[in-house]
């Protein structure tokens, strides 16, 4: 049920305000938008090599695939220590076999199994187990990877065709991380040098990354010393850095390990513990200031909808350079505020008074003949933010 504020203090029903509201609704559909969070496709799909199409081999592969999906969707590489994995057969939606040509003439062809798991069942299972969920809208991550291989040294860029870059893309995709490689063109080279990455100077990397996305930044180094690969990896997020020193004879395994460590840190930040019972979900009134155009409105509406803690966004009021929304949350208010703080779209005003939101259950019990503006969905001043 949608409630509209009708207080005469806001003059919401005035002709000018109504025209403005209709203008925003219709014209904003055509407004372009660029956001740092993107929808990650294929979170519930896995493709893996198999020896044959026998039932035993397929059963083992389906089990492994479900584990990979659970790790990817929860953002927790240690999830197997917290749950008992259910039988995969009841979670499989569809599977297909394919045969790939031999890499060299006369070689053996390889067989692969593609599996799609039931997203609803997987999410319900995680919620029932009280495991946080990392939604499909995820922050894009800029990757700065410096490689030193003998006498060669270089920074991997977007257009490079490289085995190291290819394996890194596969590792990030396996964990559902939407990675962006820098162009490393003249503009980037004015800010970032190979030595900056190698020495771990983060300030130039943060500045250069703003060109591509506002989310986390991955910084990595890889060097071959003739015996093994060694590297330093870190993820920069919210002004803090998590760092690891990795080494091993196989760069594929090293990169996969780095991707797992990064994904686990991001999962702890962005995964939320969703309310399984709808009556436990909250509504929250928010006010956004400095919304000066249709483009601004479209940007903030899309941004709020993209947050994993938000189930739905309802416009409730429009004023000069200010808009008000009622948000239905999937989890705690603190989860929403945490996600907003980690982003760069809106900033919470320091003078904000903390309010206790009203549950949907309480709102639905409000008599229909009562002025909702008097009872108020948020009982007091909305959470106030300013558009950056």
Residue pairs with C-beta under 8 A, 6 or more apart in sequence:
1 363
1 364
2 314
3 316
3 326
3 363
3 366
3 372
3 377
4 12
4 316
4 372
5 12
5 316
5 317
5 324
5 372
5 373
6 12
6 13
6 371
6 372
6 373
7 371
7 373
7 374
10 17
10 317
10 319
11 17
12 18
12 317
17 318
17 319
20 318
21 315
21 318
23 294
24 294
24 297
24 315
24 318
25 315
27 294
28 294
28 297
28 298
28 301
31 294
31 295
31 297
31 298
31 299
32 295
33 295
33 298
33 299
33 302
35 299
35 302
35 303
35 306
35 345
36 139
36 140
36 213
36 214
36 215
36 343
36 344
37 137
37 138
37 139
37 140
37 215
37 303
37 306
37 307
37 343
38 137
38 138
38 140
38 178
39 136
39 137
40 136
40 137
40 138
40 176
40 178
41 136
42 173
43 69
43 72
43 73
43 119
43 136
43 176
44 69
44 73
44 93
44 116
44 117
44 118
44 119
44 122
45 114
45 115
45 116
45 117
46 64
46 65
46 68
46 69
46 114
46 115
46 117
47 112
47 113
47 114
47 115
48 61
48 64
48 65
48 112
48 113
48 115
49 110
49 111
49 112
49 113
50 57
50 58
50 61
50 97
50 111
50 112
50 113
51 57
51 111
52 111
53 97
53 111
58 95
58 113
59 88
59 89
61 113
61 115
62 88
62 89
62 92
62 95
62 115
63 85
63 88
65 88
65 115
65 117
66 85
66 86
66 88
66 91
66 117
66 122
67 80
67 85
68 174
69 117
69 122
70 79
70 83
70 85
70 122
70 126
71 77
71 79
71 175
72 174
72 175
72 176
73 122
73 123
73 126
73 133
73 134
73 176
74 126
74 131
74 132
74 133
74 134
74 267
74 271
75 132
75 134
75 175
75 176
75 263
75 264
75 266
75 267
75 268
75 270
75 271
76 82
76 131
76 132
76 264
76 267
76 268
76 271
77 260
77 263
77 264
77 267
78 264
79 131
82 129
82 131
83 129
83 131
86 125
88 117
90 121
91 117
91 118
91 121
91 122
91 125
92 115
92 116
92 117
92 118
93 116
93 117
93 118
94 115
94 116
95 113
95 114
95 115
95 116
96 113
96 114
97 111
97 112
97 113
97 114
98 111
98 112
98 114
99 109
99 110
99 111
99 112
100 109
100 110
100 111
100 112
101 109
102 108
102 109
102 110
123 133
123 274
124 276
126 132
126 133
127 133
127 274
127 276
128 276
130 273
131 273
132 267
132 271
132 272
132 273
132 274
133 271
133 272
133 273
133 274
133 308
134 176
134 266
134 267
134 270
134 271
134 272
134 308
135 270
135 272
135 308
137 306
137 307
137 308
138 176
138 177
138 178
138 266
138 270
139 178
139 213
139 214
139 215
139 216
139 266
139 270
139 342
139 343
140 178
140 179
140 180
140 212
140 213
140 215
141 172
141 177
141 178
141 179
141 180
141 213
141 215
141 216
141 217
141 218
141 235
141 262
141 266
142 179
142 180
142 181
142 182
142 209
142 212
142 213
142 215
142 216
142 217
142 218
143 156
143 168
143 172
143 179
143 180
143 181
143 182
143 217
143 218
143 220
144 155
144 182
144 192
144 197
144 205
144 208
144 209
144 217
144 218
144 219
144 220
145 155
145 156
145 164
145 165
145 168
145 197
145 218
145 219
145 220
145 221
145 222
146 153
146 154
146 155
146 156
146 194
146 197
146 198
146 220
146 221
146 222
147 153
147 154
147 155
147 156
147 164
147 221
147 222
147 223
148 198
148 221
148 222
148 223
148 224
149 223
149 224
150 224
153 194
154 194
155 182
155 184
155 192
155 194
155 197
156 162
156 164
156 165
156 168
156 181
156 184
157 181
157 182
157 183
157 184
158 180
158 181
158 182
158 183
158 184
159 183
160 181
164 222
164 251
164 255
165 181
167 251
167 252
167 255
167 256
168 179
168 255
168 259
169 179
171 255
171 256
171 258
171 259
171 260
172 178
172 179
172 259
173 179
174 256
174 259
175 259
175 260
175 262
175 263
176 263
177 259
177 262
177 263
177 266
179 218
180 212
180 213
182 188
182 192
182 208
182 209
182 211
182 212
184 192
187 211
188 208
188 211
191 204
191 207
191 208
192 204
192 205
192 208
193 204
195 201
196 204
196 205
197 205
197 219
197 220
197 221
198 221
200 219
200 232
200 234
200 243
202 217
202 219
202 234
202 236
202 241
205 217
205 219
205 236
206 217
206 236
209 217
214 343
214 344
214 345
215 237
215 343
216 235
216 236
216 237
216 262
216 266
217 235
217 236
217 237
218 233
218 234
218 235
218 236
218 262
219 233
219 234
219 235
219 236
220 231
220 232
220 233
220 234
220 258
221 231
221 232
221 233
222 229
222 230
222 231
222 251
222 254
222 255
223 229
223 230
223 231
224 251
227 249
228 247
228 248
228 249
229 247
229 248
229 249
229 250
229 251
229 254
230 245
230 246
230 247
231 245
231 246
231 247
231 254
231 258
232 243
232 244
232 245
232 246
233 243
233 244
233 246
233 258
233 261
233 262
234 241
234 242
234 243
234 244
235 241
235 242
235 261
235 262
235 265
235 266
237 265
237 266
237 269
237 342
238 269
238 341
238 342
242 261
242 262
242 265
244 258
244 261
246 254
246 257
246 258
247 254
248 254
248 257
269 338
269 342
270 308
270 339
270 342
271 308
272 308
272 309
272 330
272 331
272 332
272 335
272 339
273 331
273 332
273 335
274 330
274 331
275 281
275 330
275 331
278 360
279 359
279 360
279 361
280 359
281 311
281 328
281 329
281 330
281 359
281 360
282 328
282 329
282 332
282 333
282 357
282 358
282 359
282 360
283 326
283 327
283 328
283 329
283 357
283 358
283 359
283 360
283 363
283 377
283 378
284 326
284 327
284 329
284 333
284 336
284 357
284 378
284 382
284 383
285 316
285 324
285 325
285 326
285 327
285 357
285 376
285 377
285 378
285 382
285 383
286 304
286 324
286 325
286 327
286 382
286 383
286 384
286 385
287 322
287 323
287 324
287 382
287 383
287 384
287 385
288 300
288 322
288 323
288 324
288 325
288 346
288 385
288 386
288 387
289 321
289 322
289 349
289 384
289 385
289 386
289 387
290 296
290 321
290 386
290 387
291 297
291 300
291 321
291 322
291 323
291 387
292 321
296 387
297 323
299 345
299 387
300 323
300 345
300 346
300 387
301 313
301 315
301 325
303 343
303 345
303 346
304 310
304 313
304 325
304 327
305 312
305 313
307 336
307 339
307 340
308 330
308 339
309 329
309 330
309 331
309 332
309 335
309 336
309 339
310 327
310 328
310 329
310 330
310 336
311 328
311 329
311 330
312 327
312 328
313 325
313 326
313 327
313 328
314 325
314 326
314 327
314 328
315 323
315 324
315 325
316 324
316 325
316 326
317 323
317 324
318 324
324 382
326 377
326 378
327 336
328 360
329 335
329 336
329 357
333 357
337 348
337 383
340 346
340 348
340 385
341 348
344 388
345 387
345 388
346 385
346 386
346 387
346 388
347 385
347 386
347 388
348 383
348 384
348 385
349 384
349 385
349 386
351 384
352 381
352 383
352 384
353 380
353 381
355 378
355 379
355 380
355 381
355 382
355 383
356 379
357 377
357 378
358 376
358 377
358 378
358 379
363 377
366 372
366 375
